[in-house]
Amino acid sequence: MTAFNRQQSRQVDHLATEQFGISGLTLMENAGRACSDVLEAQNFDSVILLCGKGNNAGDGFVIARQLITREIPVTTILLVAPATLTGDAKVNFDILTKLLSAESLAKEQSSSILFADTKNIAAMLDGMQISERGAIVDCLTGTGGYDAPRTPFDQGIIWANKQPGSRIAIDIPSGLDCNTGQASEPTFLADQTLTMVATKTGFTKEGAKRYTGNVIVLDIGIPLSAIQQ
């Protein structure tokens, strides 16, 4: 079984662009669509996405858009200031906000974006409701996270770990080290982890499964054999 460490995971986007001409936006779209397919198949009655910034959040914005177009109610909670978003993540955030601002869609869909006020995030999250048939999706840190999640990400994780329903991590549970599999405090307790291209080195370490749950490796349009060359 092939497993990627943090550095190898970072190289995937670079190789895709430099060797195959696949843009970062295309990879993000492929990742978000693949994750959405898995989520849709599980018939969740609603989905809450916890998003930070960077490519992991960008995947989350694509997931939100994909699920909305499939008529699945989605609440996207942005735990950073919108002005801090850059690159492909910002592109997909802007697309999502424009989609949700469409008057006809707003009337038909119970979907929204919530902007967390770091001073009142705990109160805001405590006011959120998720059913046992719903899902909370972790798009906070991705494979690049080194340290324990900081405020307000830690508050989002603590809240999520206490909720009913399913918990789904995108690429890696926030708080789990990609290389060592060591869990920080707090770490997102996923029932499933949807990871891109290959499993991660940390997932193979003793004790990691408690945090990853069932790991599903998704194809995002780059053959694993081509990357390994």
Z-matrix of the N, CA and C atoms (Angstrom, degrees):
N
C 1 1.463
C 2 1.527 1 109.74
N 3 1.314 2 116.01 1 126.59
C 4 1.462 3 120.91 2 177.99
C 5 1.520 4 110.33 3 -79.43
N 6 1.330 5 116.26 4 133.66
C 7 1.462 6 121.82 5 177.09
C 8 1.524 7 108.74 6 -132.51
N 9 1.330 8 116.25 7 136.08
C 10 1.465 9 121.89 8 -179.10
C 11 1.526 10 110.23 9 -101.93
N 12 1.333 11 115.44 10 139.32
C 13 1.456 12 119.43 11 170.17
C 14 1.530 13 109.05 12 -87.39
N 15 1.327 14 116.17 13 -174.26
C 16 1.469 15 120.35 14 -175.81
C 17 1.532 16 111.69 15 -60.93
N 18 1.330 17 116.53 16 -46.69
C 19 1.456 18 120.42 17 -177.30
C 20 1.524 19 111.37 18 -65.08
N 21 1.320 20 117.05 19 -41.95
C 22 1.465 21 120.23 20 179.16
C 23 1.523 22 111.01 21 -64.92
N 24 1.316 23 116.35 22 -36.77
C 25 1.462 24 119.67 23 177.71
C 26 1.523 25 110.80 24 -63.38
N 27 1.327 26 116.41 25 -39.47
C 28 1.465 27 119.99 26 178.26
C 29 1.523 28 111.59 27 -65.72
N 30 1.317 29 116.50 28 -32.90
C 31 1.461 30 120.40 29 -175.90
C 32 1.523 31 113.10 30 -72.72
N 33 1.331 32 116.56 31 -17.79
C 34 1.459 33 119.56 32 -177.59
C 35 1.526 34 110.95 33 -58.28
N 36 1.338 35 116.99 34 -50.34
C 37 1.466 36 120.31 35 -179.45
C 38 1.522 37 111.30 36 -61.52
N 39 1.333 38 116.10 37 -41.41
C 40 1.467 39 120.29 38 -179.37
C 41 1.522 40 110.76 39 -62.66
N 42 1.320 41 117.05 40 -46.65
C 43 1.466 42 120.66 41 -179.60
C 44 1.524 43 111.01 42 -64.68
N 45 1.322 44 115.93 43 -39.81
C 46 1.465 45 119.18 44 -179.52
C 47 1.518 46 111.14 45 -61.00
N 48 1.326 47 116.02 46 -40.65
C 49 1.464 48 120.43 47 -178.94
C 50 1.516 49 111.93 48 -75.30
N 51 1.330 50 116.40 49 -49.10
C 52 1.463 51 121.07 50 -173.25
C 53 1.523 52 112.85 51 -72.57
N 54 1.325 53 117.42 52 -39.87
C 55 1.464 54 120.23 53 -174.34
C 56 1.520 55 113.45 54 -94.30
N 57 1.336 56 116.55 55 -32.62
C 58 1.461 57 118.82 56 -172.57
C 59 1.525 58 113.53 57 -118.67
N 60 1.326 59 117.37 58 -3.71
C 61 1.459 60 120.07 59 178.32
C 62 1.511 61 114.53 60 69.62
N 63 1.332 62 117.09 61 23.50
C 64 1.465 63 121.20 62 178.44
C 65 1.524 64 108.29 63 -91.83
N 66 1.298 65 117.56 64 120.27
C 67 1.463 66 120.64 65 -175.57
C 68 1.523 67 111.43 66 -73.44
N 69 1.327 68 114.96 67 160.05
C 70 1.455 69 120.04 68 175.58
C 71 1.516 70 112.35 69 -61.07
N 72 1.332 71 117.12 70 -36.27
C 73 1.460 72 120.31 71 177.86
C 74 1.521 73 111.60 72 -63.63
N 75 1.329 74 116.07 73 -39.31
C 76 1.465 75 119.64 74 178.31
C 77 1.517 76 110.88 75 -65.08
N 78 1.329 77 116.90 76 -44.01
C 79 1.463 78 120.43 77 177.82
C 80 1.524 79 111.03 78 -60.96
N 81 1.329 80 116.57 79 -42.23
C 82 1.461 81 120.76 80 -179.75
C 83 1.520 82 110.65 81 -64.75
N 84 1.317 83 116.34 82 -41.62
C 85 1.467 84 120.32 83 177.57
C 86 1.524 85 110.74 84 -63.48
N 87 1.333 86 116.39 85 -43.89
C 88 1.465 87 120.19 86 179.07
C 89 1.524 88 111.16 87 -61.98
N 90 1.337 89 116.32 88 -42.92
C 91 1.463 90 120.61 89 -179.79
C 92 1.524 91 110.72 90 -64.46
N 93 1.327 92 116.40 91 -47.14
C 94 1.455 93 119.95 92 -179.18
C 95 1.515 94 112.76 93 -63.56
N 96 1.320 95 116.02 94 -39.37
C 97 1.468 96 119.57 95 179.32
C 98 1.526 97 110.75 96 -67.22
N 99 1.335 98 116.93 97 -42.34
C 100 1.463 99 120.51 98 179.83
C 101 1.528 100 110.91 99 -62.73
N 102 1.329 101 116.63 100 -42.27
C 103 1.464 102 120.29 101 177.36
C 104 1.526 103 110.90 102 -64.36
N 105 1.315 104 116.63 103 -40.56
C 106 1.464 105 121.10 104 -179.72
C 107 1.518 106 111.40 105 -63.49
N 108 1.320 107 116.99 106 -37.15
C 109 1.466 108 120.58 107 177.31
C 110 1.525 109 110.76 108 -59.74
N 111 1.336 110 116.08 109 -43.52
C 112 1.466 111 120.55 110 179.90
C 113 1.524 112 110.53 111 -66.48
N 114 1.321 113 116.83 112 -43.55
C 115 1.460 114 120.61 113 179.96
C 116 1.526 115 111.39 114 -64.78
N 117 1.317 116 116.62 115 -44.44
C 118 1.467 117 120.17 116 -179.17
C 119 1.520 118 110.98 117 -60.52
N 120 1.318 119 117.12 118 -39.18
C 121 1.464 120 121.46 119 -177.07
C 122 1.527 121 112.53 120 -64.27
N 123 1.336 122 116.55 121 -18.71
C 124 1.466 123 119.73 122 -177.76
C 125 1.527 124 113.04 123 -93.48
N 126 1.332 125 116.20 124 0.53
C 127 1.467 126 121.94 125 172.08
C 128 1.530 127 113.46 126 56.24
N 129 1.314 128 116.96 127 43.17
C 130 1.462 129 120.03 128 174.20
C 131 1.520 130 109.26 129 -67.06
N 132 1.340 131 116.57 130 142.50
C 133 1.466 132 117.92 131 -179.92
C 134 1.522 133 112.22 132 -81.88
N 135 1.332 134 117.03 133 -17.48
C 136 1.460 135 121.66 134 174.99
C 137 1.521 136 108.44 135 -162.64
N 138 1.332 137 115.60 136 159.71
C 139 1.462 138 121.14 137 -178.16
C 140 1.524 139 108.70 138 -136.04
N 141 1.330 140 116.12 139 133.97
C 142 1.463 141 122.46 140 171.69
C 143 1.519 142 107.83 141 -112.93
N 144 1.338 143 116.63 142 125.26
C 145 1.461 144 121.70 143 177.83
C 146 1.519 145 109.63 144 -106.36
N 147 1.334 146 116.38 145 126.65
C 148 1.461 147 122.16 146 173.29
C 149 1.515 148 107.71 147 -97.90
N 150 1.328 149 117.55 148 114.93
C 151 1.460 150 121.50 149 -173.05
C 152 1.520 151 111.76 150 -119.75
N 153 1.336 152 115.14 151 137.21
C 154 1.455 153 121.80 152 172.07
C 155 1.512 154 108.66 153 -101.58
N 156 1.345 155 116.17 154 -124.75
C 157 1.452 156 119.96 155 175.24
C 158 1.522 157 108.16 156 -135.56
N 159 1.307 158 116.59 157 174.62
C 160 1.451 159 119.94 158 -176.97
C 161 1.516 160 111.81 159 87.50
N 162 1.322 161 115.76 160 -170.98
C 163 1.459 162 120.18 161 -173.04
C 164 1.522 163 113.23 162 -66.76
N 165 1.332 164 117.77 163 -30.93
C 166 1.458 165 119.79 164 178.69
C 167 1.522 166 110.50 165 -63.91
N 168 1.324 167 116.23 166 -42.17
C 169 1.465 168 120.30 167 174.94
C 170 1.520 169 110.52 168 -65.72
N 171 1.339 170 116.59 169 -39.64
C 172 1.459 171 120.08 170 177.89
C 173 1.512 172 112.02 171 -57.85
N 174 1.338 173 116.61 172 -42.27
C 175 1.465 174 120.07 173 174.41
C 176 1.525 175 109.91 174 -57.94
N 177 1.336 176 115.93 175 -41.10
C 178 1.458 177 120.02 176 179.65
C 179 1.514 178 113.09 177 -63.00
N 180 1.327 179 117.53 178 -39.23
C 181 1.464 180 120.35 179 178.96
C 182 1.534 181 110.87 180 -65.63
N 183 1.329 182 116.28 181 -37.48
C 184 1.467 183 119.47 182 175.90
C 185 1.523 184 109.99 183 -66.31
N 186 1.329 185 116.74 184 -43.34
C 187 1.462 186 120.37 185 178.23
C 188 1.524 187 110.24 186 -57.74
N 189 1.328 188 116.73 187 -45.81
C 190 1.464 189 120.33 188 179.63
C 191 1.524 190 110.81 189 -57.61
N 192 1.314 191 116.19 190 -48.70
C 193 1.471 192 120.07 191 -179.15
C 194 1.524 193 111.39 192 -62.27
N 195 1.324 194 116.48 193 -44.09
C 196 1.456 195 120.21 194 -179.48
C 197 1.531 196 111.47 195 -62.05
N 198 1.329 197 116.78 196 -42.86
C 199 1.461 198 119.59 197 -178.84
C 200 1.522 199 111.46 198 -69.72
N 201 1.330 200 116.94 199 -36.04
C 202 1.463 201 120.23 200 177.49
C 203 1.526 202 110.36 201 -61.46
N 204 1.324 203 116.70 202 -43.36
C 205 1.465 204 119.41 203 179.70
C 206 1.529 205 111.67 204 -67.47
N 207 1.324 206 116.49 205 -17.71
C 208 1.465 207 120.87 206 176.55
C 209 1.528 208 111.42 207 -97.51
N 210 1.344 209 115.38 208 10.96
C 211 1.462 210 123.91 209 174.15
C 212 1.525 211 112.51 210 65.01
N 213 1.327 212 116.35 211 35.93
C 214 1.461 213 122.09 212 173.56
C 215 1.530 214 107.61 213 -104.53
N 216 1.323 215 118.85 214 123.18
C 217 1.470 216 120.71 215 -178.70
C 218 1.529 217 111.67 216 -61.52
N 219 1.319 218 115.95 217 129.23
C 220 1.464 219 121.75 218 -176.03
C 221 1.523 220 109.67 219 -131.95
N 222 1.320 221 115.83 220 132.41
C 223 1.459 222 121.53 221 169.28
C 224 1.519 223 107.72 222 -113.70
N 225 1.322 224 116.70 223 119.77
C 226 1.461 225 122.25 224 178.35
C 227 1.521 226 108.23 225 -101.75
N 228 1.329 227 116.69 226 118.15
C 229 1.460 228 121.33 227 179.45
C 230 1.521 229 108.20 228 -104.70
N 231 1.320 230 116.28 229 114.36
C 232 1.461 231 121.77 230 -179.83
C 233 1.524 232 108.81 231 -93.28
N 234 1.327 233 116.17 232 117.40
C 235 1.463 234 121.36 233 -175.51
C 236 1.521 235 112.99 234 -97.33
N 237 1.314 236 116.75 235 15.59
C 238 1.467 237 122.10 236 173.02
C 239 1.524 238 107.96 237 -132.65
N 240 1.314 239 116.36 238 165.33
C 241 1.463 240 120.03 239 175.39
C 242 1.525 241 109.31 240 -69.54
N 243 1.328 242 118.75 241 134.59
C 244 1.464 243 120.59 242 180.00
C 245 1.522 244 113.24 243 -53.88
N 246 1.325 245 117.22 244 -31.46
C 247 1.469 246 120.91 245 -178.19
C 248 1.519 247 112.71 246 -66.46
N 249 1.335 248 117.45 247 -16.92
C 250 1.467 249 120.05 248 -179.42
C 251 1.521 250 112.49 249 -85.73
N 252 1.317 251 117.54 250 -9.35
C 253 1.463 252 120.55 251 178.99
C 254 1.521 253 109.97 252 -73.01
N 255 1.329 254 116.13 253 139.75
C 256 1.462 255 121.04 254 -179.64
C 257 1.525 256 109.94 255 -138.51
N 258 1.320 257 115.18 256 169.58
C 259 1.459 258 121.92 257 170.87
C 260 1.512 259 114.11 258 58.57
N 261 1.337 260 115.02 259 -142.23
C 262 1.461 261 120.96 260 -175.72
C 263 1.526 262 111.91 261 -64.72
N 264 1.331 263 117.01 262 -31.91
C 265 1.463 264 119.64 263 177.90
C 266 1.526 265 110.49 264 -62.71
N 267 1.318 266 117.29 265 -43.14
C 268 1.467 267 120.59 266 179.25
C 269 1.523 268 111.01 267 -65.04
N 270 1.330 269 116.85 268 -40.16
C 271 1.464 270 120.18 269 178.23
C 272 1.523 271 110.13 270 -56.67
N 273 1.328 272 116.58 271 -47.66
C 274 1.460 273 119.66 272 -177.55
C 275 1.521 274 112.41 273 -74.08
N 276 1.321 275 117.67 274 -29.16
C 277 1.463 276 120.06 275 173.81
C 278 1.524 277 110.06 276 -65.01
N 279 1.317 278 117.05 277 -44.17
C 280 1.464 279 120.92 278 179.81
C 281 1.526 280 111.02 279 -62.93
N 282 1.322 281 116.84 280 -40.39
C 283 1.469 282 120.07 281 177.56
C 284 1.523 283 110.17 282 -61.87
N 285 1.335 284 116.13 283 -44.27
C 286 1.464 285 120.59 284 -179.04
C 287 1.523 286 111.41 285 -62.69
N 288 1.322 287 117.47 286 -44.27
C 289 1.468 288 119.85 287 -178.97
C 290 1.526 289 111.23 288 -65.21
N 291 1.319 290 116.90 289 -37.59
C 292 1.467 291 119.81 290 177.72
C 293 1.522 292 110.69 291 -66.73
N 294 1.322 293 116.14 292 -39.07
C 295 1.459 294 120.13 293 178.93
C 296 1.524 295 110.57 294 -62.23
N 297 1.328 296 116.22 295 -44.35
C 298 1.457 297 120.12 296 -177.63
C 299 1.525 298 112.77 297 -73.47
N 300 1.324 299 116.79 298 -20.03
C 301 1.465 300 119.43 299 179.81
C 302 1.521 301 112.36 300 -81.81
N 303 1.314 302 116.64 301 -9.86
C 304 1.463 303 119.97 302 178.59
C 305 1.530 304 108.98 303 -64.61
N 306 1.305 305 116.46 304 123.98
C 307 1.466 306 121.02 305 -173.49
C 308 1.519 307 112.02 306 -59.37
N 309 1.325 308 117.40 307 -42.43
C 310 1.458 309 120.19 308 -177.45
C 311 1.517 310 111.06 309 -64.63
N 312 1.343 311 116.62 310 -38.17
C 313 1.458 312 119.95 311 -179.88
C 314 1.521 313 110.70 312 -70.57
N 315 1.323 314 116.32 313 -40.16
C 316 1.460 315 120.53 314 -178.47
C 317 1.527 316 111.20 315 -59.50
N 318 1.323 317 116.69 316 -33.94
C 319 1.454 318 120.38 317 -179.76
C 320 1.521 319 111.61 318 -73.80
N 321 1.316 320 116.89 319 -29.01
C 322 1.456 321 120.70 320 -174.02
C 323 1.522 322 113.39 321 -93.90
N 324 1.316 323 117.15 322 -25.75
C 325 1.458 324 121.05 323 -172.14
C 326 1.522 325 111.51 324 -114.11
N 327 1.320 326 116.11 325 139.85
C 328 1.465 327 120.00 326 172.69
C 329 1.522 328 108.53 327 -96.55
N 330 1.325 329 115.72 328 56.89
C 331 1.462 330 122.21 329 -179.41
C 332 1.520 331 109.18 330 -119.03
N 333 1.336 332 115.90 331 151.49
C 334 1.458 333 119.16 332 -176.66
C 335 1.519 334 110.89 333 -161.07
N 336 1.344 335 114.86 334 167.57
C 337 1.458 336 122.49 335 169.36
C 338 1.522 337 107.49 336 -114.63
N 339 1.319 338 116.46 337 131.11
C 340 1.455 339 121.49 338 176.54
C 341 1.520 340 108.81 339 -113.64
N 342 1.315 341 115.90 340 135.53
C 343 1.460 342 121.21 341 179.51
C 344 1.525 343 108.47 342 -104.17
N 345 1.321 344 115.65 343 118.69
C 346 1.457 345 120.18 344 -174.32
C 347 1.519 346 110.93 345 -76.05
N 348 1.303 347 115.46 346 128.47
C 349 1.464 348 121.86 347 169.69
C 350 1.526 349 106.52 348 -87.08
N 351 1.323 350 116.83 349 113.77
C 352 1.464 351 119.85 350 -173.26
C 353 1.525 352 112.57 351 -58.89
N 354 1.329 353 117.58 352 -21.49
C 355 1.462 354 120.01 353 179.25
C 356 1.526 355 111.85 354 -78.31
N 357 1.323 356 115.99 355 -24.45
C 358 1.464 357 119.66 356 -174.82
C 359 1.523 358 112.40 357 -127.14
N 360 1.326 359 117.02 358 23.45
C 361 1.456 360 119.01 359 -173.05
C 362 1.518 361 112.51 360 -64.93
N 363 1.328 362 117.36 361 -38.23
C 364 1.462 363 119.75 362 -179.34
C 365 1.520 364 110.50 363 -61.04
N 366 1.330 365 116.44 364 -43.88
C 367 1.462 366 120.33 365 179.54
C 368 1.522 367 110.92 366 -65.51
N 369 1.333 368 116.59 367 -40.08
C 370 1.455 369 119.97 368 179.62
C 371 1.521 370 110.84 369 -63.34
N 372 1.329 371 116.72 370 -45.87
C 373 1.457 372 120.53 371 -179.09
C 374 1.518 373 111.30 372 -65.76
N 375 1.321 374 116.82 373 -39.47
C 376 1.464 375 119.61 374 179.72
C 377 1.521 376 111.63 375 -63.02
N 378 1.330 377 116.26 376 -22.73
C 379 1.452 378 119.98 377 177.67
C 380 1.519 379 113.68 378 -83.37
N 381 1.329 380 116.54 379 -8.16
C 382 1.463 381 120.78 380 179.12
C 383 1.523 382 110.09 381 -79.28
N 384 1.317 383 115.89 382 145.79
C 385 1.459 384 120.52 383 178.70
C 386 1.517 385 109.83 384 -123.79
N 387 1.317 386 115.32 385 136.34
C 388 1.466 387 121.65 386 176.46
C 389 1.524 388 107.33 387 -135.72
N 390 1.303 389 117.12 388 134.46
C 391 1.457 390 120.30 389 -178.74
C 392 1.524 391 110.21 390 -87.81
N 393 1.318 392 115.76 391 172.01
C 394 1.461 393 120.21 392 177.59
C 395 1.522 394 111.42 393 -65.96
N 396 1.314 395 116.92 394 -17.34
C 397 1.466 396 121.12 395 178.12
C 398 1.522 397 111.89 396 -98.90
N 399 1.324 398 116.35 397 8.77
C 400 1.452 399 121.21 398 177.75
C 401 1.516 400 111.77 399 -99.09
N 402 1.331 401 115.86 400 178.39
C 403 1.465 402 121.44 401 -179.56
C 404 1.519 403 110.08 402 -139.73
N 405 1.324 404 115.55 403 143.04
C 406 1.462 405 122.85 404 171.10
C 407 1.517 406 107.15 405 -111.09
N 408 1.330 407 116.43 406 127.34
C 409 1.463 408 121.61 407 -173.37
C 410 1.524 409 109.34 408 -113.95
N 411 1.323 410 115.44 409 126.68
C 412 1.464 411 123.54 410 -177.60
C 413 1.525 412 110.35 411 -91.32
N 414 1.340 413 115.83 412 109.34
C 415 1.472 414 122.78 413 175.37
C 416 1.527 415 108.68 414 -125.87
N 417 1.321 416 116.68 415 46.84
C 418 1.458 417 120.75 416 -170.90
C 419 1.520 418 113.95 417 -93.06
N 420 1.327 419 118.13 418 -56.24
C 421 1.468 420 118.90 419 -170.23
C 422 1.521 421 114.88 420 -119.02
N 423 1.325 422 117.99 421 -34.25
C 424 1.459 423 119.38 422 -178.09
C 425 1.517 424 112.65 423 73.32
N 426 1.332 425 115.85 424 -168.41
C 427 1.466 426 121.02 425 -174.36
C 428 1.518 427 113.06 426 -72.16
N 429 1.324 428 118.27 427 -14.20
C 430 1.458 429 120.83 428 -176.98
C 431 1.512 430 114.72 429 -80.44
N 432 1.339 431 117.50 430 -6.42
C 433 1.455 432 119.50 431 -177.21
C 434 1.521 433 112.59 432 -69.27
N 435 1.330 434 115.93 433 129.54
C 436 1.464 435 121.76 434 178.78
C 437 1.527 436 111.63 435 -103.91
N 438 1.315 437 115.93 436 -49.60
C 439 1.457 438 121.83 437 -170.14
C 440 1.520 439 111.00 438 -98.30
N 441 1.323 440 114.50 439 175.69
C 442 1.459 441 119.63 440 173.99
C 443 1.526 442 109.37 441 -60.50
N 444 1.327 443 117.84 442 139.72
C 445 1.468 444 120.28 443 179.54
C 446 1.526 445 111.51 444 -55.72
N 447 1.319 446 115.31 445 134.61
C 448 1.459 447 121.02 446 -178.56
C 449 1.527 448 110.60 447 -95.81
N 450 1.322 449 114.89 448 167.08
C 451 1.459 450 120.69 449 175.94
C 452 1.533 451 109.30 450 -64.00
N 453 1.337 452 118.46 451 133.83
C 454 1.462 453 127.54 452 8.72
C 455 1.527 454 114.21 453 -95.21
N 456 1.344 455 118.07 454 3.24
C 457 1.459 456 119.37 455 -178.13
C 458 1.527 457 111.39 456 -59.77
N 459 1.327 458 116.51 457 -39.66
C 460 1.465 459 119.37 458 -178.82
C 461 1.523 460 111.12 459 -61.38
N 462 1.330 461 116.65 460 -37.93
C 463 1.459 462 119.62 461 179.41
C 464 1.525 463 111.29 462 -67.28
N 465 1.333 464 116.02 463 -37.69
C 466 1.457 465 119.47 464 176.38
C 467 1.518 466 112.06 465 -62.78
N 468 1.324 467 116.59 466 -41.07
C 469 1.466 468 120.99 467 -179.47
C 470 1.527 469 110.93 468 -68.29
N 471 1.326 470 116.71 469 -45.45
C 472 1.468 471 120.41 470 179.06
C 473 1.523 472 110.41 471 -58.52
N 474 1.331 473 115.97 472 -43.86
C 475 1.469 474 120.11 473 177.94
C 476 1.522 475 110.78 474 -61.73
N 477 1.328 476 116.96 475 -48.47
C 478 1.465 477 121.10 476 -176.70
C 479 1.521 478 111.69 477 -60.00
N 480 1.315 479 116.71 478 -39.86
C 481 1.464 480 120.44 479 -176.22
C 482 1.524 481 113.10 480 -68.07
N 483 1.323 482 117.64 481 -13.54
C 484 1.468 483 121.48 482 -179.85
C 485 1.526 484 112.75 483 -99.11
N 486 1.329 485 117.08 484 -4.51
C 487 1.460 486 120.18 485 -172.30
C 488 1.527 487 112.35 486 -89.56
N 489 1.352 488 116.04 487 154.78
C 490 1.461 489 119.69 488 171.11
C 491 1.525 490 109.98 489 -72.93
N 492 1.295 491 116.35 490 179.95
C 493 1.458 492 120.03 491 179.85
C 494 1.511 493 111.56 492 84.59
N 495 1.315 494 115.50 493 -171.12
C 496 1.465 495 121.94 494 -177.30
C 497 1.517 496 110.51 495 -97.23
N 498 1.328 497 115.58 496 148.26
C 499 1.465 498 121.60 497 175.26
C 500 1.528 499 108.38 498 -115.90
N 501 1.330 500 115.12 499 124.77
C 502 1.460 501 121.86 500 -176.31
C 503 1.522 502 108.91 501 -120.93
N 504 1.330 503 117.16 502 125.88
C 505 1.467 504 121.46 503 175.85
C 506 1.519 505 109.39 504 -99.04
N 507 1.327 506 116.31 505 138.91
C 508 1.455 507 121.32 506 176.09
C 509 1.527 508 108.74 507 -98.63
N 510 1.301 509 115.60 508 117.23
C 511 1.470 510 127.41 509 -178.80
C 512 1.521 511 112.68 510 74.80
N 513 1.342 512 118.37 511 -49.83
C 514 1.462 513 121.35 512 179.69
C 515 1.527 514 108.29 513 -161.86
N 516 1.331 515 118.39 514 143.64
C 517 1.464 516 118.84 515 174.99
C 518 1.529 517 110.72 516 -63.92
N 519 1.300 518 117.52 517 130.83
C 520 1.461 519 120.89 518 178.49
C 521 1.524 520 109.70 519 -61.50
N 522 1.338 521 115.44 520 131.05
C 523 1.453 522 121.41 521 -176.89
C 524 1.509 523 113.72 522 102.57
N 525 1.344 524 117.54 523 -14.75
C 526 1.466 525 121.82 524 178.96
C 527 1.523 526 108.92 525 -96.10
N 528 1.327 527 117.36 526 128.17
C 529 1.460 528 121.02 527 -178.39
C 530 1.523 529 110.43 528 -73.94
N 531 1.326 530 116.01 529 128.93
C 532 1.464 531 121.80 530 -176.39
C 533 1.519 532 112.26 531 -62.82
N 534 1.323 533 117.57 532 -32.83
C 535 1.465 534 121.53 533 -176.10
C 536 1.519 535 113.16 534 -88.74
N 537 1.320 536 116.59 535 -46.33
C 538 1.464 537 120.85 536 -170.93
C 539 1.518 538 114.23 537 -97.69
N 540 1.337 539 116.98 538 -19.56
C 541 1.455 540 120.04 539 -174.85
C 542 1.513 541 113.19 540 74.81
N 543 1.331 542 116.84 541 8.58
C 544 1.461 543 120.50 542 179.51
C 545 1.522 544 109.86 543 -77.40
N 546 1.322 545 115.73 544 135.11
C 547 1.459 546 121.23 545 -178.67
C 548 1.515 547 110.88 546 -95.01
N 549 1.325 548 115.69 547 134.67
C 550 1.457 549 121.69 548 174.17
C 551 1.522 550 109.03 549 -86.31
N 552 1.312 551 115.35 550 178.71
C 553 1.460 552 120.83 551 174.56
C 554 1.527 553 108.58 552 -117.45
N 555 1.355 554 118.31 553 110.47
C 556 1.455 555 126.60 554 3.56
C 557 1.529 556 111.75 555 -93.00
N 558 1.316 557 116.20 556 166.23
C 559 1.462 558 123.10 557 171.42
C 560 1.521 559 108.47 558 -129.17
N 561 1.301 560 116.23 559 137.67
C 562 1.466 561 122.16 560 179.48
C 563 1.529 562 109.27 561 -62.10
N 564 1.325 563 116.35 562 126.32
C 565 1.466 564 122.16 563 -179.75
C 566 1.524 565 108.95 564 -92.85
N 567 1.317 566 116.41 565 93.07
C 568 1.464 567 120.67 566 -174.46
C 569 1.526 568 111.55 567 -86.59
N 570 1.320 569 114.86 568 141.23
C 571 1.463 570 120.40 569 168.06
C 572 1.524 571 109.94 570 -81.88
N 573 1.334 572 114.84 571 -30.09
C 574 1.466 573 121.79 572 176.90
C 575 1.520 574 108.83 573 -141.00
N 576 1.318 575 115.38 574 146.50
C 577 1.461 576 120.89 575 171.15
C 578 1.516 577 108.18 576 -123.39
N 579 1.331 578 116.04 577 122.26
C 580 1.462 579 122.00 578 177.70
C 581 1.518 580 106.89 579 -99.09
N 582 1.324 581 116.93 580 105.72
C 583 1.459 582 120.65 581 -172.67
C 584 1.520 583 110.38 582 -114.67
N 585 1.313 584 116.49 583 149.51
C 586 1.456 585 121.50 584 -170.38
C 587 1.530 586 112.25 585 -94.46
N 588 1.322 587 115.35 586 135.88
C 589 1.470 588 126.26 587 170.03
C 590 1.525 589 113.01 588 72.82
N 591 1.329 590 118.09 589 -53.34
C 592 1.468 591 122.06 590 -178.56
C 593 1.518 592 108.70 591 -153.02
N 594 1.325 593 116.13 592 159.05
C 595 1.456 594 119.00 593 173.99
C 596 1.523 595 109.41 594 -65.11
N 597 1.305 596 117.30 595 169.88
C 598 1.455 597 121.54 596 -176.45
C 599 1.531 598 110.35 597 -108.81
N 600 1.324 599 115.68 598 148.12
C 601 1.459 600 121.09 599 -175.97
C 602 1.521 601 111.50 600 -53.58
N 603 1.315 602 116.56 601 -43.05
C 604 1.458 603 120.49 602 -178.71
C 605 1.512 604 113.99 603 -61.83
N 606 1.336 605 116.82 604 -26.27
C 607 1.462 606 120.07 605 -178.61
C 608 1.522 607 111.62 606 -68.02
N 609 1.321 608 116.83 607 -23.07
C 610 1.467 609 121.04 608 -176.84
C 611 1.526 610 112.13 609 -84.66
N 612 1.320 611 117.59 610 -6.70
C 613 1.460 612 121.48 611 -176.09
C 614 1.528 613 110.95 612 -81.90
N 615 1.333 614 114.37 613 153.13
C 616 1.455 615 120.36 614 -179.29
C 617 1.528 616 110.60 615 -59.94
N 618 1.306 617 115.45 616 132.51
C 619 1.459 618 121.29 617 177.29
C 620 1.511 619 115.02 618 90.79
N 621 1.343 620 117.95 619 -13.02
C 622 1.466 621 120.01 620 -175.85
C 623 1.524 622 112.43 621 -68.95
N 624 1.336 623 116.54 622 -30.61
C 625 1.463 624 119.54 623 -174.82
C 626 1.526 625 111.99 624 -62.52
N 627 1.318 626 116.69 625 -25.28
C 628 1.464 627 119.14 626 176.86
C 629 1.522 628 110.84 627 -58.38
N 630 1.325 629 116.53 628 -31.03
C 631 1.458 630 121.98 629 -176.09
C 632 1.528 631 112.70 630 -98.26
N 633 1.324 632 117.50 631 -31.46
C 634 1.466 633 119.86 632 -177.43
C 635 1.517 634 112.76 633 -84.12
N 636 1.341 635 117.16 634 -27.50
C 637 1.444 636 118.81 635 -170.30
C 638 1.520 637 109.78 636 61.91
N 639 1.316 638 116.25 637 -148.16
C 640 1.463 639 121.00 638 178.53
C 641 1.527 640 109.82 639 -74.73
N 642 1.323 641 117.21 640 123.74
C 643 1.468 642 121.60 641 -178.55
C 644 1.525 643 109.85 642 -94.78
N 645 1.328 644 115.72 643 126.38
C 646 1.461 645 122.17 644 177.17
C 647 1.524 646 107.76 645 -117.09
N 648 1.331 647 116.87 646 120.43
C 649 1.467 648 121.95 647 179.83
C 650 1.524 649 108.66 648 -90.48
N 651 1.326 650 116.21 649 127.69
C 652 1.459 651 121.78 650 -175.32
C 653 1.525 652 111.76 651 -111.36
N 654 1.307 653 115.03 652 141.78
C 655 1.466 654 122.55 653 175.44
C 656 1.526 655 108.80 654 -84.21
N 657 1.342 656 116.38 655 129.19
C 658 1.472 657 119.45 656 177.81
C 659 1.530 658 111.23 657 -118.20
N 660 1.324 659 116.20 658 21.77
C 661 1.460 660 119.88 659 173.49
C 662 1.509 661 115.33 660 97.96
N 663 1.342 662 117.24 661 10.96
C 664 1.467 663 120.93 662 175.93
C 665 1.521 664 107.81 663 -122.69
N 666 1.317 665 119.37 664 112.87
C 667 1.466 666 120.49 665 179.01
C 668 1.522 667 111.14 666 -59.07
N 669 1.327 668 116.16 667 132.60
C 670 1.458 669 120.46 668 179.99
C 671 1.519 670 111.33 669 -58.51
N 672 1.323 671 116.62 670 -36.57
C 673 1.469 672 120.16 671 -179.49
C 674 1.524 673 111.33 672 -63.32
N 675 1.331 674 116.91 673 -34.59
C 676 1.464 675 120.27 674 179.53
C 677 1.520 676 111.10 675 -69.22
N 678 1.330 677 116.74 676 -37.35
C 679 1.461 678 120.58 677 179.11
C 680 1.518 679 110.47 678 -68.67
N 681 1.316 680 117.05 679 -40.03
C 682 1.462 681 121.21 680 -177.13
C 683 1.520 682 112.39 681 -67.35
N 684 1.313 683 117.53 682 -21.38
C 685 1.466 684 120.31 683 177.74
C 686 1.523 685 110.93 684 -70.32
